[in-house]
Amino acid sequence: MTSTPSPGIPHSPLQSEKSRRYDRQLRLWGDHGQNALEYASICMINASAIGTEILKSLVLPGVGSFTILDQHKLTAEDAGNNFFLDPECIGQSRGEVAMRLLLELNHEVRGDCVQQSVEQVLEMKRDFFSSFSLVVCCGLPERSLLNLAKILWTENIPLVTVKTAGFLGYMRLQVREHFIVETHPDSRTPDLRLENPWPELETWLQNQVDKLESMTRQEHSHTPYPVLLYRYLNEWRAEHNNDIPQNYKEKTQFKENIRKGLLRREGNEEFEEDEENFEEACKAVNTVIKLSSIPSNTMTILQDPCASNLHSGAESFWLIAHAVGRFVDLENRLPVEGLLPDMFSDSARDVVSEADVRRFCRESRYLRLERGCSLEAEYTGGGSSTSLQNGLEDPDSDALYYLVLRAVDRYISEYGSTPGDTDPEVEADTAKLKTIFTRLCIEAGLTPPQGQDDHIHEVCRYGGSELHTVAAFLGGCAAHECIKLLTGQYVPIDNIVVYNAITSNVSTFKV
């Protein structure tokens, strides 16, 4: 049998319909993650092809509400690359049309549309964006984007900026401070503390060890493997100066010691009994038999000034971190996770329940705190430019395309149009964009690379057009990052993603 309760959401009559509808995602982020998603409020700036693709992937899993901020009217070009815009509605509000069709995907989601620009909204109501959990910005000119980003940075509201042009696109996350309790690591090892058990656990383990010799064969074969490991670990330490098995040779010998404890078959002692718990014990040696330590990522959080110097408005994350830090000071160890691995056992010996352990303590070895770089700092050279500079020096890197697309945003701010949008030859626009690109690099503390002309010309040739396939791919990726930020689970990117559909390559950079 398994010692851990089965994952999933209880099916009460009131919950059954929702549980069935969201079954797959509940297995990923649980009911508490779903609740966080359902209480979230999203602001989407511009219902472009990628904007509606992001909203689609947020509406389907049940985000609480969204507001589309879009001053544009629907054009034939919009209807040609966006499945959520009806060609029969050309000339109507693009945001209104997109909102109506998106709401058909999930009737539990609420939607709204504001037919104004960012500047108009901020002029009328400076705190307009304060009520949102997250803001997603699609294709906003640089000047407007920086003004908005500065406000959101001050409010500590995450901003996801996305842009596509032709076969290229990028996503940039601006997050001042983001806590991740449930990082969902790819691999996690059981936290059994067998090398240094606390008194109550030591008493229970020793009690089980003392009974081993008098157990029936069934009881012997159903003894949880941590009991076996504890017994043979104590015997090993008694013979090895209190040390635990360290290297491959020692662990191999330790496994042999465990196998010697297998019972012999009745009537034929030449053969061993098939006792699965002993096999489990041998398999667990490499992961369980180790000295407990506090991971550096966790210790960094516990020693952070925000955890030490609490104030009345402190986030709950820091309140718990403060308490855990005091526990570590007293005990010199983290609280026990409270999760038991699957093991061969019987019900009578299961004494630890996951429900008895707080989520923070359970995940204390895997905590993450993300402190990002603002767009303002990146654009003015205040952030770390090493990753981008290394990319610019690599001819196969797509870092150059990220900066060219950023230059397009500045071009729109300065000239009021998209490069290549009106000039069939695009040569004049290419020269203007190259000048802006060079200036942008210098302002960001980057060395403009040689041979960027082809990249700039390629982007100008697109004329700002959006391809639905590119928008669908990058929009799905952006929606995933939004869900990470809203649920506080899984680790979001830090902090730039560039998608090149020409080479089918996805690159990440950090500033």
C-alpha positions in Angstrom: 0.0 0.0 0.0 1.0 3.6 -0.2 1.6 5.8 2.9 0.6 9.0 1.2 -2.9 10.1 0.5 -3.9 10.1 -3.2 -3.6 13.4 -4.9 -6.7 15.1 -6.3 -9.6 17.1 -5.2 -12.5 15.7 -3.0 -15.7 15.3 -5.0 -18.5 16.8 -2.9 -21.8 17.3 -4.7 -21.1 21.0 -5.0 -17.6 20.6 -6.3 -18.0 17.6 -8.6 -18.8 19.6 -11.8 -15.9 22.0 -11.4 -13.6 19.1 -10.4 -14.5 17.2 -13.5 -14.1 20.3 -15.7 -10.7 21.3 -14.3 -9.5 17.8 -13.4 -6.2 17.9 -15.3 -5.1 21.3 -14.1 -6.1 20.6 -10.5 -3.5 17.7 -10.6 -0.9 20.3 -11.6 -1.6 23.2 -9.1 -4.2 21.8 -6.7 -7.4 23.3 -5.4 -5.5 26.2 -3.7 -3.8 27.1 -7.0 -7.2 27.0 -8.8 -8.7 29.3 -6.1 -5.8 31.8 -6.7 -6.5 31.6 -10.4 -10.2 32.2 -10.0 -9.7 35.2 -7.7 -7.2 36.8 -10.2 -8.0 39.8 -12.3 -6.1 40.3 -15.6 -5.7 43.5 -17.7 -4.9 42.8 -21.3 -3.6 45.8 -23.3 -4.6 45.4 -27.0 -6.6 42.5 -28.3 -4.1 41.6 -31.0 -3.5 38.1 -32.2 -1.1 37.3 -29.4 -3.2 39.1 -26.9 -6.3 37.0 -27.6 -4.2 33.8 -27.6 -2.9 34.6 -24.1 -6.4 35.4 -22.9 -7.8 32.2 -24.4 -5.3 30.1 -22.4 -6.3 32.0 -19.3 -10.0 31.9 -19.8 -10.1 28.2 -20.4 -8.6 27.2 -17.1 -10.9 29.6 -15.3 -9.2 32.9 -14.5 -11.5 35.1 -12.4 -11.9 38.1 -14.7 -10.1 40.0 -17.4 -10.4 43.6 -18.8 -9.3 44.4 -22.3 -7.9 47.9 -22.7 -8.0 48.6 -26.5 -8.8 51.9 -28.3 -8.6 50.4 -31.8 -11.3 49.5 -34.2 -11.4 46.1 -35.9 -9.8 46.1 -39.3 -9.7 43.5 -42.1 -6.0 42.8 -41.2 -7.0 42.1 -37.6 -9.8 39.7 -38.7 -7.3 37.9 -41.0 -4.9 36.8 -38.3 -7.1 36.5 -35.2 -9.5 33.7 -34.6 -11.3 35.7 -31.9 -12.3 38.6 -34.2 -15.3 38.3 -36.5 -14.9 39.7 -40.1 -18.5 40.8 -40.0 -17.7 43.1 -37.1 -15.1 45.2 -39.0 -15.3 48.8 -37.8 -16.5 47.9 -34.3 -14.4 48.0 -31.2 -11.7 45.4 -31.4 -11.7 44.8 -27.7 -15.5 44.4 -27.4 -15.6 41.8 -30.2 -12.7 39.8 -28.7 -14.2 40.0 -25.3 -17.6 38.6 -26.4 -16.0 35.6 -28.2 -13.5 34.8 -25.5 -16.3 34.7 -22.8 -18.0 32.0 -24.8 -15.1 29.7 -23.9 -16.0 29.7 -20.2 -19.2 31.1 -18.8 -17.7 31.4 -15.2 -15.2 34.0 -16.3 -16.1 37.7 -16.2 -14.9 40.1 -18.9 -14.9 43.8 -19.5 -13.6 46.2 -22.2 -12.3 49.8 -22.0 -12.0 51.6 -25.3 -9.3 53.9 -24.3 -5.5 54.1 -24.6 -3.1 53.7 -21.6 -2.5 57.4 -21.5 -6.2 58.3 -21.5 -6.9 55.8 -18.7 -4.0 57.0 -16.5 -5.1 60.6 -17.1 -8.6 59.9 -15.9 -7.7 57.5 -13.1 -4.1 57.2 -12.0 -4.8 54.0 -9.9 -6.7 52.2 -12.7 -4.2 49.3 -12.8 -3.9 48.9 -9.0 -6.9 46.5 -8.8 -5.3 44.0 -11.2 -3.3 40.9 -10.3 -1.3 41.1 -13.4 -1.0 43.2 -16.6 -0.2 41.9 -20.0 0.9 44.3 -22.7 0.9 43.6 -26.4 2.7 45.9 -28.9 2.7 49.1 -26.9 5.0 51.9 -28.1 8.1 52.4 -25.9 7.1 55.7 -24.3 3.7 54.4 -23.1 5.2 51.1 -22.1 7.9 52.7 -19.8 5.3 54.9 -18.2 3.1 52.0 -17.4 6.0 49.7 -16.3 7.1 52.4 -13.8 3.7 52.5 -12.2 3.4 48.7 -12.0 6.9 48.3 -10.6 6.0 50.7 -7.8 2.8 48.8 -7.1 4.6 45.4 -7.3 2.1 44.2 -10.0 3.7 41.8 -12.4 3.9 43.0 -16.1 4.2 40.6 -19.0 5.3 42.3 -22.2 4.9 40.4 -25.5 5.5 41.3 -29.1 5.5 39.5 -32.4 6.5 40.6 -35.9 6.6 38.2 -38.7 8.4 35.0 -37.7 9.8 36.6 -34.5 8.6 37.4 -31.1 9.7 38.0 -27.5 8.3 37.9 -24.0 9.6 40.0 -21.1 8.6 39.6 -17.4 8.9 42.6 -15.1 8.4 41.3 -11.5 9.8 43.3 -8.6 9.3 40.6 -6.0 7.7 37.2 -6.4 7.4 34.4 -3.9 7.3 30.7 -4.9 6.5 28.2 -2.2 5.6 25.3 -4.5 8.3 25.2 -7.1 7.5 21.7 -8.2 11.1 20.5 -8.6 11.7 17.8 -11.2 13.0 15.6 -8.5 12.6 15.7 -4.8 14.1 13.3 -2.3 12.3 12.1 0.9 13.1 14.1 4.0 13.3 11.2 6.5 16.1 12.6 8.8 17.3 9.1 9.6 20.8 10.2 10.4 19.6 12.6 13.1 15.9 11.9 14.0 14.1 14.0 16.5 13.3 12.3 19.8 9.8 11.1 19.0 10.8 9.6 15.7 13.9 8.0 17.2 11.7 6.4 19.9 9.3 5.0 17.3 12.0 3.8 15.0 13.9 2.0 17.8 10.7 0.4 19.0 10.1 -1.0 15.5 13.7 -2.2 15.3 13.4 -4.0 18.6 10.4 -5.9 17.4 12.0 -7.1 14.1 13.3 -10.3 15.5 10.0 -11.3 17.0 7.8 -10.4 14.0 5.8 -12.8 12.0 6.9 -13.2 8.4 4.1 -11.0 7.2 4.9 -8.3 9.7 8.6 -8.5 8.8 7.9 -8.1 5.1 5.6 -5.1 5.7 7.9 -3.2 8.0 8.4 0.3 6.3 11.8 0.6 4.7 12.9 3.6 6.8 12.9 1.3 9.8 15.3 -1.0 8.0 17.5 1.8 7.0 17.6 3.2 10.5 18.6 -0.2 11.9 21.4 -0.9 9.5 22.6 2.8 9.6 23.0 2.6 13.3 25.0 -0.7 13.0 27.2 0.9 10.3 27.9 4.0 12.3 28.8 1.9 15.3 31.6 0.3 13.2 32.7 3.5 11.3 33.3 6.2 13.8 29.7 7.4 13.7 30.1 8.2 9.9 27.4 7.4 7.4 28.1 5.7 4.1 29.7 8.3 1.8 31.0 6.9 -1.5 30.0 4.3 -4.0 32.0 1.5 -2.4 30.6 2.2 1.1 27.0 2.5 -0.1 27.4 -0.8 -2.0 28.6 -2.5 1.1 25.8 -0.9 3.1 23.2 -2.4 0.7 24.8 -5.8 1.1 24.4 -5.4 4.9 20.7 -4.7 4.4 20.2 -7.7 2.1 21.7 -10.0 4.8 18.6 -9.2 6.9 16.2 -10.9 4.4 14.4 -13.9 5.9 15.1 -17.3 4.5 12.3 -19.4 3.1 10.7 -22.0 5.3 11.9 -25.4 4.5 14.6 -24.2 2.1 16.9 -21.7 3.7 19.1 -21.6 0.7 16.7 -19.1 -0.9 15.7 -15.7 0.4 12.1 -14.5 0.9 10.7 -12.0 -1.6 10.5 -9.0 0.8 9.8 -5.8 -1.2 10.5 -3.5 1.7 14.2 -4.6 1.7 14.5 -3.9 -2.0 12.9 -0.5 -1.4 15.5 0.1 1.4 18.4 -0.7 -1.0 17.0 1.5 -3.7 16.6 4.4 -1.3 20.2 4.3 0.0 21.5 6.8 -2.5 18.8 9.4 -1.9 17.8 8.9 1.8 21.1 8.2 3.5 22.7 11.6 3.7 23.4 14.4 6.1 20.6 16.9 6.3 21.4 20.4 5.3 19.6 23.7 4.6 19.7 24.5 0.9 21.3 27.8 0.0 18.2 29.1 -1.7 16.2 28.6 1.5 18.8 30.0 3.8 19.0 33.2 1.6 15.3 33.7 2.2 15.5 33.0 5.9 18.3 35.5 6.3 16.8 38.2 4.1 16.2 41.5 5.8 12.5 41.3 5.0 12.3 38.1 7.1 14.2 39.7 10.0 12.7 43.1 10.1 9.0 42.6 10.1 6.5 45.4 9.9 2.7 45.7 10.2 2.2 45.4 6.4 4.6 42.5 5.8 3.5 39.8 3.3 2.5 36.5 4.9 5.4 34.9 3.1 7.8 36.9 5.2 5.9 36.2 8.4 6.2 32.5 7.9 9.8 32.8 6.8 10.5 34.7 10.0 8.9 31.9 12.1 10.8 29.2 10.2 14.0 31.2 10.6 13.5 31.2 14.4 12.8 27.5 14.3 16.1 26.9 12.4 18.0 29.1 15.0 16.6 26.8 17.8 16.8 23.4 16.1 19.6 23.9 13.5 17.4 22.2 10.9 14.3 22.9 8.8 10.9 21.7 9.8 10.1 18.2 8.5 8.4 18.2 5.2 5.7 15.7 6.3 5.7 13.8 3.0 6.3 10.1 3.0 7.4 8.3 -0.1 5.4 5.3 -1.4 6.5 2.2 0.5 5.4 -1.3 1.2 3.7 -1.3 4.6 0.4 -1.9 6.4 -2.2 0.7 7.5 -1.6 0.2 11.2 1.8 1.9 11.1 0.9 5.0 9.2 1.2 7.8 11.7 2.1 10.9 9.6 -0.5 12.7 7.6 0.2 15.3 5.0 -2.7 17.4 6.4 -0.8 17.8 9.6 2.1 19.7 7.9 1.9 23.2 6.6 2.6 23.8 3.0 5.4 26.2 3.7 7.2 23.7 5.9 6.6 20.9 3.4 8.2 22.9 0.6 10.9 24.6 2.8 13.8 23.0 0.9 12.5 24.3 -2.4 11.5 27.8 -1.7 12.3 30.5 -4.3 12.3 34.3 -4.2 12.5 36.1 -7.5 13.6 39.8 -7.5 13.6 41.1 -11.1 14.8 44.0 -13.1 12.5 46.9 -14.1 12.1 47.9 -17.7 13.3 51.3 -16.8 16.6 49.9 -15.4 17.1 47.7 -18.4 16.5 50.5 -20.9 18.8 52.9 -19.1 21.7 50.5 -18.4 20.8 50.0 -14.8 20.3 46.3 -15.1 22.8 43.5 -15.7 23.5 43.3 -19.4 26.0 40.4 -19.4 23.5 37.9 -20.8 22.4 40.1 -23.6 26.0 41.2 -24.4 27.1 37.6 -24.6 24.2 36.9 -26.9 25.1 39.9 -29.2 28.7 38.5 -29.5 27.3 35.1 -30.6 26.3 35.1 -34.3 23.9 32.2 -33.7 22.1 33.9 -30.8 18.7 35.6 -31.1 19.5 38.3 -28.6 19.9 40.7 -31.5 16.3 40.1 -32.6 15.1 41.0 -29.1 16.8 44.4 -29.3 15.6 45.0 -32.8 12.0 44.4 -31.8 12.6 46.7 -28.9 13.9 49.3 -31.4 10.6 48.9 -33.3 8.7 50.0 -30.2 10.8 53.1 -30.0 10.4 53.7 -33.7 6.6 53.7 -33.3 6.9 56.2 -30.4 9.1 58.5 -32.4 7.5 58.3 -35.9 3.9 57.2 -35.2 4.1 54.2 -37.6 5.6 50.8 -37.9 8.8 50.5 -39.8 8.2 49.0 -43.2 4.4 49.5 -43.0 4.2 52.2 -45.7 7.5 51.9 -47.6 7.5 49.1 -50.2 11.3 49.1 -50.4 11.7 49.5 -46.7 15.2 51.0 -47.2 14.4 54.4 -45.7 12.8 52.8 -42.7 15.7 50.3 -42.3 18.1 53.2 -42.0 16.0 54.9 -39.4 15.5 51.7 -37.4 19.3 51.1 -37.5 20.0 54.5 -36.0 17.4 53.8 -33.2 18.9 50.4 -32.6 22.4 51.7 -32.2 21.2 54.4 -29.8 19.2 51.9 -27.8 22.1 49.6 -27.4 24.4 52.4 -26.1 21.8 53.6 -23.7 21.4 50.0 -22.3 25.2 49.7 -21.8 25.6 47.3 -24.7 28.1 47.3 -27.6 26.2 47.4 -30.9 27.2 44.3 -32.8 28.6 44.2 -36.4 26.5 42.7 -39.2 23.1 43.6 -37.8 21.9 45.1 -41.1 20.3 41.9 -42.3 18.4 41.4 -39.0 17.1 45.0 -39.1 16.1 44.7 -42.7 14.3 41.5 -42.1 12.2 43.0 -39.3 11.4 46.1 -41.4 10.3 43.8 -44.2 7.6 42.3 -41.9 6.0 45.7 -41.6 4.7 44.8 -38.1 2.5 42.0 -39.4 1.5 39.3 -36.9 1.4 35.6 -38.0 -1.2 33.6 -36.1 1.0 30.5 -35.8 3.7 32.6 -34.1 1.2 34.4 -31.9 -0.4 31.0 -30.9 2.9 29.5 -29.8 4.3 32.5 -27.9 0.8 33.3 -26.5 0.6 29.8 -25.0 4.0 30.3 -23.5 3.1 33.7 -22.1 -0.1 32.3 -20.6 1.9 29.6 -18.8 4.1 32.3 -17.2 1.0 34.2 -16.2 -0.4 31.2 -14.4 2.9 30.7 -12.6 2.7 34.2 -11.4 -1.0 34.1 -10.4 -0.8 30.8 -8.6 2.6 31.3 -7.0 3.6 27.8 -8.2 6.4 26.7 -10.5 9.3 29.0 -11.3 8.7 31.7 -14.0 11.3 32.7 -16.5 13.9 35.2 -15.5 13.2 37.3 -17.5 13.3 37.3 -21.4 12.3 34.7 -23.9 12.9 35.2 -27.7 11.1 32.9 -30.2 12.5 32.6 -33.7 10.1 30.6 -35.9 12.6 30.7 -38.8 14.9 28.4 -36.9 12.3 27.0 -34.4 14.5 28.2 -31.6 13.6 29.5 -28.2 16.2 31.5 -26.3 16.3 32.9 -22.8 18.2 35.9 -21.5 18.4 37.7 -18.1 18.8 41.4 -17.5 
